[in-house]
Amino acid sequence: MEGIGAPLMSSKSVSLIKVPILDSSNIGRIQPNSLVRFRGMVQDMFGNELYVGAFKDGSTWRTNKFTDVASFPMSSSTETRIWERRLLYCVPVPGQSPWVVQSSDSASSSETVINRCGNWTPQHGEKRRREDDMSVDQMDLNVCPILLFIREDGLPCQASQSQESVIGGTSPIQSMVPDFDTKSLPCLVKIYDSPESELKLNDVFEFVGVFTFDPELMVHEDGSDEFSSGLCEDTLVHLPPNKVPRLHCFIHRKLAVHDFLVGSPVNEPMPNLVRGIRESLLRYLTAVLGNDGVAAQCVLLHLLSQVHARVDAIAVGKLSLNLTGFSRESVSVFGNQLNIAIQSLLPFTQSMPLTVENLNTASLAPKKDYQTNRLLAGTLQLAEGTHLTLDETQLNAGILNSTGIENVRLLKNLMDLQKVEYDFEYYKLEMSSDVQLLILSEGKSNILPADLVLPFQPSVVASSVNADGDSLQAWRWYLATLRSLPHVIDTELQKVIEDDLVAARQEDRSLGSNDFSSGYLELFRWLTMARLMSASFGETSLSLEHWQMVKELERLRKERVK
């Protein structure tokens, strides 16, 4: 029975380049019952929906799998089998940079071949036996006319549409286009026969499946289809098909940052090539930052950072950065230039001004609404690898209300622990995050203490700093590839780092407090900087040369802090 989806693909490998991506720009041009791709973040998980998966039509078993509405009439006496499918509410990844949206049609998945890609998960691949299982031979495989089959030449071809689905050559979905959110198109993805552990909240996936739209569902006030159990109807009533399209998923794969790149200079990071890209990227960042080379080096390490392990309450690998010395005037120049540069380099970026009004009113934490049975998104519900810039120069004197105090605590926990509390009304649940945090402020931030604090000292003001497309592509590949490299620090060098830290603390008593916890965190920060310095050269183990570079960078930073 689980093999019902098998005829959807031929035995040949099938390239996904011919499969259109479903988004707000082309929703009006895609016919219902078409094979599409959808890239998005899992923003909410509705659980399982029970439906009539199979029913007997005379002597023939038919299926409702991959459909919203039964293809054949069923009477109350019809012999049926109840199956279940998972419902995921997915949205375009928050903070997608413009270049990601523009290049989505030619993104890396266009080169992916279904039968050759090991990380694709077919929805019919898990042979989970049901008590009411039956052989495929007993099932009429042609009962779902909406499904797309793959031609022998590897191209998708659409099954014949019913006459009612096309009126005057126009798809019925086109008349509903104004109701869709033209800025951010969500999608209700229906998952079949996939282990729950494969899909998690806030993960980014590419789903391939059938886009369905049936006007008949619009007349049901309860939002349920004609053969649903109604288990999820309280939720679905708030997600009508004309506002949230449905996608019945065949296969899916989890996406990482590098999956959003159009291409890469090479498959492996060769040292000579990496050094050249590193030098050009540093020159670019230095120009963006008004010829401040020290700030450029700190920003480079910051952009390469990611959480790669958790030890007790410490998120190992994070490196938040606080650039101080900004005024409202200078942040409008250099801060704006830096934000534009980061947006051109990273696929997911967000920025938020820190004002008393914003802190007192913003919804930072996701919150469960039990009346609609939905998780309401918060500003801090972000995909892994997102960069968040906080502008503290806008913060004036004022009084924080209870919401503002809670929001400050949420931001501090994100910076310190890389965790966000989700509010489920009766309890709060901490969810792990991996967000790069950059704070722009006048003086050292008192409410958001960063791992690195550096006074910003520009010497020139450039009207604009531009980069050509080839350079941007190389830099994007560089940041996406090197941040995920494995890395080790030899025991001997780790001992050298510990000794240097002890010597530095003896020389400068202002370097944190003298308690054990502070020294422990300081050691982690130095080890993180050492790891990132090596990674910036494409190296997987720390050398003494790179450690000396970290010490020199720290010396220059401390001189400014003094």
TADAJO-V928402 format. One record per backbone hydrogen bond with DSSP energy under -0.5 kcal/mol. NH is the residue of the N-H (numbers start at 1). CO is the residue of the C=O. E is the energy in kcal/mol with one decimal. If there is no record, write none. Layout:
nh = <NH | NH>
co = <CO | CO>
e = <E | E>
This chain:
nh = <4 | 5 | 6 | 8 | 9 | 15 | 16 | 17 | 18 | 19 | 20 | 22 | 23 | 26 | 27 | 29 | 30 | 30 | 31 | 33 | 34 | 34 | 36 | 37 | 38 | 40 | 40 | 41 | 42 | 43 | 43 | 44 | 46 | 47 | 49 | 51 | 52 | 53 | 53 | 54 | 55 | 56 | 57 | 57 | 58 | 59 | 60 | 61 | 62 | 64 | 65 | 67 | 78 | 81 | 83 | 83 | 85 | 86 | 87 | 88 | 88 | 89 | 90 | 90 | 91 | 96 | 97 | 100 | 101 | 102 | 103 | 104 | 106 | 107 | 108 | 108 | 110 | 111 | 112 | 114 | 114 | 116 | 117 | 117 | 118 | 120 | 121 | 122 | 123 | 125 | 126 | 127 | 128 | 129 | 133 | 138 | 139 | 140 | 141 | 143 | 145 | 147 | 149 | 151 | 151 | 154 | 157 | 165 | 166 | 167 | 168 | 170 | 172 | 174 | 175 | 175 | 176 | 177 | 179 | 180 | 180 | 182 | 186 | 187 | 188 | 189 | 189 | 190 | 191 | 191 | 198 | 199 | 202 | 203 | 205 | 206 | 207 | 207 | 208 | 209 | 210 | 211 | 211 | 212 | 212 | 217 | 218 | 219 | 220 | 221 | 223 | 228 | 229 | 233 | 235 | 236 | 237 | 238 | 239 | 243 | 244 | 245 | 246 | 247 | 248 | 249 | 249 | 250 | 251 | 252 | 253 | 255 | 259 | 260 | 261 | 270 | 274 | 275 | 276 | 277 | 278 | 279 | 280 | 281 | 282 | 283 | 284 | 285 | 286 | 287 | 288 | 289 | 290 | 291 | 292 | 292 | 293 | 296 | 297 | 298 | 299 | 300 | 301 | 302 | 303 | 304 | 305 | 305 | 306 | 308 | 308 | 309 | 311 | 312 | 314 | 315 | 316 | 316 | 318 | 321 | 322 | 323 | 323 | 324 | 324 | 325 | 326 | 331 | 332 | 333 | 333 | 334 | 335 | 336 | 337 | 338 | 339 | 340 | 341 | 342 | 343 | 344 | 345 | 345 | 346 | 349 | 350 | 352 | 354 | 355 | 359 | 360 | 361 | 361 | 362 | 364 | 367 | 368 | 369 | 370 | 373 | 374 | 376 | 376 | 379 | 380 | 381 | 382 | 384 | 385 | 386 | 386 | 387 | 388 | 389 | 390 | 391 | 391 | 392 | 392 | 393 | 394 | 395 | 396 | 400 | 405 | 406 | 407 | 408 | 409 | 410 | 411 | 412 | 413 | 414 | 415 | 416 | 417 | 418 | 418 | 419 | 420 | 422 | 422 | 423 | 424 | 424 | 426 | 429 | 431 | 433 | 436 | 437 | 438 | 439 | 440 | 441 | 441 | 452 | 454 | 456 | 459 | 460 | 462 | 466 | 472 | 473 | 474 | 475 | 476 | 477 | 478 | 479 | 480 | 481 | 482 | 483 | 484 | 485 | 488 | 494 | 495 | 496 | 497 | 498 | 499 | 500 | 501 | 502 | 503 | 504 | 505 | 506 | 507 | 508 | 509 | 511 | 512 | 519 | 520 | 521 | 522 | 523 | 524 | 525 | 526 | 527 | 528 | 529 | 530 | 531 | 532 | 533 | 534 | 535 | 536 | 537 | 537 | 538 | 539 | 542 | 547 | 548 | 549 | 550 | 551 | 552 | 553 | 554 | 555 | 556 | 557 | 558 | 559 | 560 | 561 | 562>
co = <1 | 2 | 3 | 5 | 6 | 13 | 112 | 110 | 15 | 16 | 18 | 37 | 21 | 23 | 23 | 26 | 26 | 27 | 29 | 211 | 31 | 211 | 209 | 20 | 207 | 38 | 205 | 91 | 203 | 41 | 89 | 89 | 87 | 87 | 85 | 83 | 227 | 51 | 81 | 81 | 62 | 79 | 55 | 60 | 56 | 57 | 57 | 138 | 55 | 53 | 53 | 64 | 75 | 54 | 51 | 81 | 49 | 191 | 47 | 86 | 189 | 44 | 88 | 187 | 41 | 93 | 347 | 97 | 97 | 98 | 99 | 101 | 103 | 104 | 259 | 261 | 107 | 108 | 109 | 14 | 112 | 113 | 113 | 114 | 116 | 117 | 252 | 120 | 250 | 122 | 193 | 125 | 126 | 127 | 130 | 135 | 136 | 61 | 139 | 140 | 143 | 144 | 157 | 149 | 155 | 151 | 149 | 162 | 163 | 170 | 166 | 167 | 165 | 171 | 171 | 172 | 173 | 174 | 176 | 176 | 177 | 180 | 184 | 90 | 245 | 88 | 187 | 247 | 86 | 189 | 195 | 196 | 42 | 200 | 40 | 253 | 38 | 205 | 251 | 36 | 248 | 34 | 209 | 210 | 246 | 214 | 215 | 216 | 217 | 219 | 220 | 225 | 50 | 230 | 232 | 232 | 233 | 235 | 236 | 240 | 240 | 186 | 212 | 188 | 210 | 190 | 247 | 208 | 208 | 121 | 206 | 204 | 256 | 257 | 258 | 268 | 270 | 271 | 272 | 273 | 274 | 275 | 276 | 277 | 278 | 279 | 280 | 281 | 282 | 283 | 284 | 285 | 287 | 286 | 286 | 289 | 291 | 292 | 293 | 294 | 295 | 296 | 297 | 298 | 299 | 300 | 301 | 302 | 317 | 306 | 316 | 316 | 314 | 310 | 311 | 416 | 309 | 314 | 315 | 437 | 452 | 321 | 439 | 322 | 454 | 442 | 441 | 327 | 328 | 329 | 330 | 330 | 330 | 331 | 333 | 334 | 335 | 336 | 337 | 338 | 339 | 340 | 341 | 342 | 342 | 95 | 387 | 389 | 391 | 353 | 355 | 356 | 357 | 358 | 358 | 362 | 376 | 423 | 374 | 368 | 369 | 369 | 367 | 374 | 363 | 364 | 378 | 380 | 202 | 434 | 383 | 434 | 348 | 436 | 350 | 438 | 352 | 389 | 390 | 440 | 440 | 391 | 392 | 394 | 398 | 401 | 402 | 403 | 404 | 405 | 406 | 407 | 408 | 409 | 410 | 411 | 412 | 413 | 413 | 414 | 413 | 431 | 420 | 429 | 366 | 422 | 427 | 424 | 422 | 420 | 418 | 386 | 435 | 388 | 321 | 390 | 323 | 439 | 320 | 322 | 324 | 290 | 290 | 460 | 464 | 468 | 469 | 470 | 471 | 472 | 473 | 474 | 475 | 476 | 477 | 478 | 479 | 481 | 482 | 540 | 490 | 491 | 492 | 493 | 494 | 495 | 496 | 497 | 498 | 499 | 500 | 501 | 502 | 503 | 504 | 507 | 508 | 510 | 515 | 516 | 517 | 518 | 519 | 520 | 521 | 522 | 523 | 524 | 525 | 526 | 527 | 528 | 529 | 530 | 531 | 532 | 533 | 534 | 535 | 534 | 488 | 543 | 544 | 545 | 546 | 547 | 548 | 549 | 550 | 551 | 552 | 553 | 554 | 555 | 556 | 557 | 558>
e = <-1.6 | -0.9 | -1.7 | -1.8 | -1.4 | -0.5 | -1.6 | -0.5 | -0.6 | -1.5 | -0.6 | -3.9 | -0.7 | -1.0 | -1.1 | -1.8 | -0.8 | -0.6 | -0.5 | -3.3 | -0.7 | -0.9 | -2.9 | -2.6 | -2.4 | -0.5 | -2.3 | -3.4 | -2.4 | -1.1 | -1.9 | -1.7 | -2.3 | -0.6 | -3.4 | -2.3 | -1.4 | -1.3 | -1.7 | -1.5 | -2.4 | -2.4 | -0.6 | -3.8 | -0.8 | -0.6 | -1.9 | -1.3 | -3.4 | -1.9 | -0.6 | -1.4 | -1.6 | -2.6 | -2.8 | -0.6 | -2.0 | -2.2 | -2.4 | -0.5 | -2.6 | -2.5 | -0.8 | -2.9 | -2.2 | -1.2 | -3.0 | -1.3 | -1.5 | -2.4 | -1.4 | -1.0 | -1.0 | -1.3 | -0.8 | -0.6 | -2.4 | -1.8 | -1.2 | -2.3 | -0.5 | -1.4 | -1.3 | -0.7 | -0.7 | -1.4 | -2.7 | -0.6 | -5.2 | -1.4 | -0.5 | -0.8 | -2.4 | -0.8 | -1.4 | -1.0 | -1.4 | -3.1 | -0.9 | -1.0 | -0.7 | -1.7 | -1.2 | -0.5 | -2.5 | -1.9 | -2.2 | -1.6 | -0.9 | -1.7 | -0.6 | -1.4 | -0.8 | -1.5 | -0.6 | -0.5 | -1.3 | -1.0 | -1.7 | -0.6 | -1.8 | -0.7 | -0.7 | -2.5 | -2.8 | -2.8 | -0.8 | -3.0 | -2.6 | -0.6 | -1.6 | -1.1 | -3.2 | -1.8 | -2.7 | -2.4 | -2.9 | -0.5 | -2.6 | -2.1 | -2.1 | -2.9 | -0.5 | -0.6 | -1.7 | -1.8 | -1.5 | -1.1 | -0.9 | -0.9 | -1.6 | -1.1 | -2.5 | -1.2 | -0.8 | -2.6 | -1.9 | -1.5 | -1.7 | -2.1 | -2.4 | -0.6 | -1.1 | -2.3 | -2.5 | -2.3 | -0.8 | -3.2 | -1.7 | -1.3 | -1.5 | -3.2 | -1.4 | -1.8 | -1.3 | -1.4 | -2.7 | -2.5 | -1.7 | -2.3 | -2.9 | -2.4 | -2.1 | -2.5 | -2.5 | -2.1 | -2.0 | -2.7 | -2.6 | -2.1 | -2.4 | -2.0 | -1.4 | -2.7 | -0.7 | -0.6 | -1.1 | -1.8 | -2.1 | -2.0 | -2.6 | -2.2 | -2.1 | -2.3 | -2.5 | -1.2 | -0.6 | -0.9 | -0.9 | -0.6 | -2.5 | -1.2 | -2.2 | -0.6 | -2.8 | -0.5 | -2.0 | -1.0 | -1.2 | -2.1 | -3.0 | -0.6 | -2.3 | -0.7 | -2.1 | -2.4 | -2.3 | -2.6 | -0.9 | -0.6 | -0.7 | -2.4 | -0.9 | -1.1 | -2.3 | -2.6 | -2.3 | -2.3 | -2.2 | -2.7 | -2.4 | -1.6 | -0.8 | -0.8 | -2.6 | -2.7 | -3.0 | -2.7 | -2.8 | -1.0 | -2.7 | -2.1 | -1.0 | -0.6 | -2.7 | -0.9 | -2.1 | -2.8 | -3.4 | -0.7 | -1.1 | -1.8 | -3.3 | -0.7 | -2.3 | -2.5 | -1.9 | -1.4 | -0.5 | -2.6 | -1.5 | -0.5 | -2.2 | -3.5 | -2.5 | -3.2 | -1.9 | -0.5 | -0.9 | -2.9 | -0.7 | -0.6 | -1.6 | -0.7 | -0.5 | -2.5 | -2.1 | -2.4 | -2.2 | -1.9 | -2.2 | -2.3 | -2.4 | -2.4 | -2.1 | -2.1 | -3.0 | -2.7 | -0.8 | -0.8 | -0.8 | -2.5 | -0.5 | -3.1 | -2.7 | -0.8 | -2.4 | -3.3 | -2.3 | -2.8 | -3.0 | -2.3 | -0.5 | -2.5 | -2.8 | -2.6 | -2.2 | -0.5 | -1.9 | -2.7 | -3.0 | -3.3 | -1.3 | -0.5 | -0.5 | -2.2 | -2.3 | -2.1 | -2.6 | -2.5 | -2.0 | -2.5 | -2.5 | -2.3 | -2.5 | -2.4 | -1.2 | -0.9 | -1.3 | -2.1 | -2.5 | -2.0 | -1.8 | -2.4 | -2.2 | -2.5 | -2.6 | -2.3 | -2.3 | -2.4 | -2.3 | -2.4 | -1.9 | -1.9 | -2.3 | -0.5 | -1.6 | -2.4 | -1.8 | -2.4 | -2.1 | -2.3 | -2.2 | -1.9 | -2.2 | -2.3 | -2.6 | -2.4 | -2.6 | -2.5 | -2.4 | -2.6 | -2.4 | -2.2 | -2.4 | -2.1 | -0.6 | -1.3 | -2.0 | -2.4 | -1.6 | -1.9 | -2.2 | -1.6 | -1.8 | -2.2 | -2.1 | -2.2 | -2.5 | -2.2 | -2.4 | -2.2 | -2.6 | -1.9 | -1.3 | -2.1 | -2.3>
